Amino acid sequence: MNPVRRETTLHLLLTQPGGTGVACRTLTVDHPVYYGEHVLEAARAAGVEGWLGRRLDFTRHGTGEDGVTRATCTWQLFAPDPPDAAPVPDELRGLANAALSPTCTLWFQPHWHAAALAWLDEELAAQGRPRTGEPVVLKHWQISLLWRVPTQGGDVYFKAVPDFFAHEVTVTARLATEVPGAAPPVLAADDRRGFLLLDSCGEVGGDPQAILRQLGQVQRAALPLLPGLTLRNRGPAYLLTQLDTLLSDASLHADQHGPHPDALTPEEAATLRARRPELEAALERLRVSPVPLTLGHGDLHGGNVTTRGKQVTLLDWSDASLTHPFLDANPAYLCPDGSDPDPAVLDAARDTYLREWTDLAPLDDLRALHADATLVGEIYRALGYADGIQDAVEDRREWAGSHLWHLRRLRHALMNR
């Protein structure tokens, strides 16, 4: 697969911690910057030192006839000693004002960076693994911050989560201690601050069969741990109660901030609602199945697993819940993006997973339940946005309609049954 060719106009709005002025530097870059990755490297190459504040705007312009995908992105940088920079142009004045406005997202605030580095360095010193360079930003957005940190003992990963994902710290630390491969090795954790310091555990991705075998083993091993994890319930009974909300006009059109590109048309919404009895029946079969509710991941895909040798490790427990385990186990999400999965590969991965549960029901019965779960699993994943993120983040525009991709997949699956 040929790599995407990009051309992004990157506006850096430079502010001083505690200051009221804003200056601007505009660069052209050819690598991704949406999540904050590569922004600091591009700034340093242009002679600008600082740390990230918040992404203020991202506008896609599409792919031209030359095959280049173009976009414009605006990031705030805290620059204690800003270099010579241009005044903010009129078209960015509104974003400059936003850069100076208060924010409740901690890592968007000017003094958070220094405090986080101090915690990180203290913990690394205690591990005998001091830093050998500056952290590399992998993600910097409303729902998390993730750095790759070079140390004398190899790369480690620092993650910070907001209050509404604070359970991730507790769940990750408990799983890492008690269930091999359920989570990366935890070097340090701070529940109060929402900090995790994680050791490296392999390369991202893996074989779908190996991943689903690991998922089943983790879900079964987690059963005795459930009382101490205080997970929110997103089982089939709960999903049934959310159908009215998810299938409402407000949900399917998601136009409270203007028309959403993934919004369903009235005709598409009508066809989805007409199949509601099938969704209810599938959820009811899962609800009364002999398979118990257990730990659910909520966002299992190929980017949330690593592999080292034969060891598969699951990452990112921010959407952890108590649920029917099969809702997590859609092998199509474990195949490379943009690929056309081989049905034989999907079936083999499914059966590898289901064999972890054959003491509870015959394989054919489990396959039927898995088919139900693959269908309504799109509701489960949609709820990770609709009742897990959209009302919790400060700037709701970024996440408005984020659930629609899954509801479109749900409609497609129903229309092809």
Order of alpha helices (4+ residues) and beta strands (2+ residues): beta-beta-alpha-beta-beta-beta-alpha-alpha-beta-beta-beta-alpha-beta-beta-beta-alpha-alpha-alpha-alpha-alpha-alpha-beta-beta-beta-beta-alpha-alpha-alpha
